Amino acid sequence: MCRNIKNLFNFEPVVTEDEVRAAALQYVRKVTGFNKPSKANEAAFNAAVEQITMVSTVLLRSLETNAPPKNREEEVAKLRARSAVRFAKTG
């Protein structure tokens, strides 16, 4: 859906509240089409971000896995490599 929303589950160190909120903000921006809402929509926009942050935090805390935690730096390197291949083919 939105390339800016990052996978937050099963990382070491664990996800921070700021990372969950950033993903929630990206989601609400995508759904609404607003990068920054008007004053008339600001309260609803901000409430949605906070609610999605809370629900996402509950979800992430309740998930279980037997897989070892992923290393953030390694995952970023993989994403950059995939991106380089993707954009090299289109250019």
PyMOL commands that set and color helices and strands:
alter all, ss='L'
color gray80, all
select helices_A, chain A and resi 17-32+39-62+72-90
alter helices_A, ss='H'
color red, helices_A
select strands_A, chain A and resi 11-12+70-71
alter strands_A, ss='S'
color yellow, strands_A
deselect
rebuild
show_as cartoon
